[in-house]
Amino acid sequence: MEMNNIEFLYPNAFYLLLIIPIMALWYWLKRDKANATFMLSSTAAFKENKGLKTYLVHSLWVLKSVAIACIVIALARPQSSNIKYTKVGTEGIDIMIALDVSHSMLADDFKPNRLKASKLVASNFIDGRYNDRIGLIIFYSEGFTQCPLTTDHVVLKNLMFQVDENTLPQGGTAIGMGLATAVARLKDSKAKSKVIILLTDGENSAGSIDPLTAADLAKTYNIRTYTIGVGAKGFANVPVAINRNGTYRYGKQKVSIDESTLKSIASTTGGQYFRATNNNSLKEIYAQIDELEKTKLQELNYKKYHDEFYPYILVALLLLSLESLLNYTYFRSIL
């Protein structure tokens, strides 16, 4: 039983309020019998008893009835409660991000470049996955586990931002190795849902594992893979040489992403393929993946109770005291 934020521990106590109408009936019958009829030659002796006091005397019964009502409410044990809502994960998701760190990821068709934009957007994605374990695989000429699955997202992001184009040995892009390394990290997971997000800007040109073979392996372990092709359509400025001072020399090159292979990987594993052509489209892709891979949450409610019957007891005592005082002072002459 609730009244706004008030609950009653013993609501059955309200049946005691039936006492009040019984008291009202008894009071009416008593007053009726007290007013006996008899004949007098003059009523002058009773005029002083008439007037406002005669009607106000009924207020004593009202005071007593309200006091009883307050006592009944106190017996029902009113309690206020502060409710706190906490959401906890009931079905966690394990996610491995496989990130291409080849030199072409320094192309400036994304701001400031593809690699930094990809890390920033992935970081924001990680921030929204409170209850999930997430890890990071980087690949260039080979696949490497930069961070295993963890719920410590601060450590994960620190390790991710340490990654640059020189973290791994130079060579071709090993998409198959990157995917296979991610599968190896997820295959023994007990999570209800296992996901890989693979991001690359090129074609598979290195490594000992073919991307489609790695996709079949992911399917075997029920690992869903979302693939993202990163790069503007047409041409982009990409590093073509290194200057003596260590800076890169850029040149126009045609953006070449093996979309057919990336689509096949996604299709084989039950995921989806996305094409990101700028920062905003990459953000939208991660937002879509975030919606597709929602962690199931259970809402737990915590209540802290506070007894609220003390004011009712106090009001009842005050009313009974006032009724008794008026009974023996102001209304004494007519009772």
Secondary structure in CASP SS format (residue, H / E / C, confidence):
PFRMAT SS
TARGET T0000
AUTHOR 0000-0000-0000
METHOD secondary structure of the structure
MODEL  1
M C 1.00
E E 1.00
M E 1.00
N C 1.00
N C 1.00
I E 1.00
E E 1.00
F E 1.00
L C 1.00
Y C 1.00
P H 1.00
N H 1.00
A H 1.00
F H 1.00
Y H 1.00
L H 1.00
L H 1.00
L H 1.00
I H 1.00
I H 1.00
P H 1.00
I H 1.00
M H 1.00
A H 1.00
L H 1.00
W H 1.00
Y H 1.00
W H 1.00
L H 1.00
K H 1.00
R H 1.00
D H 1.00
K H 1.00
A H 1.00
N C 1.00
A C 1.00
T C 1.00
F C 1.00
M C 1.00
L C 1.00
S C 1.00
S C 1.00
T C 1.00
A H 1.00
A H 1.00
F H 1.00
K H 1.00
E H 1.00
N H 1.00
K C 1.00
G C 1.00
L H 1.00
K H 1.00
T H 1.00
Y H 1.00
L H 1.00
V C 1.00
H C 1.00
S H 1.00
L H 1.00
W H 1.00
V H 1.00
L H 1.00
K H 1.00
S H 1.00
V H 1.00
A H 1.00
I H 1.00
A H 1.00
C H 1.00
I H 1.00
V H 1.00
I H 1.00
A H 1.00
L H 1.00
A C 1.00
R C 1.00
P E 1.00
Q E 1.00
S E 1.00
S E 1.00
N E 1.00
I E 1.00
K E 1.00
Y E 1.00
T E 1.00
K E 1.00
V E 1.00
G E 1.00
T E 1.00
E E 1.00
G C 1.00
I E 1.00
D E 1.00
I E 1.00
M E 1.00
I E 1.00
A E 1.00
L E 1.00
D E 1.00
V C 1.00
S C 1.00
H H 1.00
S H 1.00
M H 1.00
L H 1.00
A C 1.00
D C 1.00
D C 1.00
F C 1.00
K C 1.00
P C 1.00
N C 1.00
R H 1.00
L H 1.00
K H 1.00
A H 1.00
S H 1.00
K H 1.00
L H 1.00
V H 1.00
A H 1.00
S H 1.00
N H 1.00
F H 1.00
I H 1.00
D H 1.00
G C 1.00
R C 1.00
Y C 1.00
N C 1.00
D C 1.00
R E 1.00
I E 1.00
G E 1.00
L E 1.00
I E 1.00
I E 1.00
F E 1.00
Y C 1.00
S C 1.00
E C 1.00
G E 1.00
F E 1.00
T E 1.00
Q E 1.00
C E 1.00
P E 1.00
L E 1.00
T E 1.00
T C 1.00
D C 1.00
H H 1.00
V H 1.00
V H 1.00
L H 1.00
K H 1.00
N H 1.00
L H 1.00
M H 1.00
F H 1.00
Q C 1.00
V C 1.00
D C 1.00
E C 1.00
N C 1.00
T C 1.00
L C 1.00
P C 1.00
Q C 1.00
G C 1.00
G C 1.00
T C 1.00
A C 1.00
I H 1.00
G H 1.00
M H 1.00
G H 1.00
L H 1.00
A H 1.00
T H 1.00
A H 1.00
V H 1.00
A H 1.00
R H 1.00
L H 1.00
K C 1.00
D C 1.00
S C 1.00
K C 1.00
A C 1.00
K C 1.00
S E 1.00
K E 1.00
V E 1.00
I E 1.00
I E 1.00
L E 1.00
L E 1.00
T E 1.00
D C 1.00
G C 1.00
E C 1.00
N C 1.00
S C 1.00
A C 1.00
G C 1.00
S C 1.00
I C 1.00
D C 1.00
P H 1.00
L H 1.00
T H 1.00
A H 1.00
A H 1.00
D H 1.00
L H 1.00
A H 1.00
K H 1.00
T H 1.00
Y C 1.00
N C 1.00
I E 1.00
R E 1.00
T E 1.00
Y E 1.00
T E 1.00
I E 1.00
G E 1.00
V E 1.00
G C 1.00
A C 1.00
K C 1.00
G C 1.00
F E 1.00
A E 1.00
N E 1.00
V E 1.00
P E 1.00
V E 1.00
A E 1.00
I E 1.00
N C 1.00
R C 1.00
N C 1.00
G C 1.00
T C 1.00
Y E 1.00
R E 1.00
Y E 1.00
G E 1.00
K E 1.00
Q E 1.00
K E 1.00
V C 1.00
S C 1.00
I C 1.00
D C 1.00
E H 1.00
S H 1.00
T H 1.00
L H 1.00
K H 1.00
S H 1.00
I H 1.00
A H 1.00
S H 1.00
T H 1.00
T H 1.00
G C 1.00
G C 1.00
Q C 1.00
Y E 1.00
F E 1.00
R E 1.00
A E 1.00
T C 1.00
N C 1.00
N H 1.00
N H 1.00
S H 1.00
L H 1.00
K H 1.00
E H 1.00
I H 1.00
Y H 1.00
A H 1.00
Q H 1.00
I H 1.00
D H 1.00
E H 1.00
L H 1.00
E C 1.00
K C 1.00
T C 1.00
K E 1.00
L E 1.00
Q E 1.00
E E 1.00
L E 1.00
N E 1.00
Y E 1.00
K E 1.00
K E 1.00
Y E 1.00
H E 1.00
D E 1.00
E C 1.00
F C 1.00
Y H 1.00
P H 1.00
Y H 1.00
I H 1.00
L H 1.00
V H 1.00
A H 1.00
L H 1.00
L H 1.00
L H 1.00
L H 1.00
S H 1.00
L H 1.00
E H 1.00
S H 1.00
L H 1.00
L H 1.00
N H 1.00
Y H 1.00
T C 1.00
Y C 1.00
F C 1.00
R H 1.00
S H 1.00
I H 1.00
L C 1.00
END
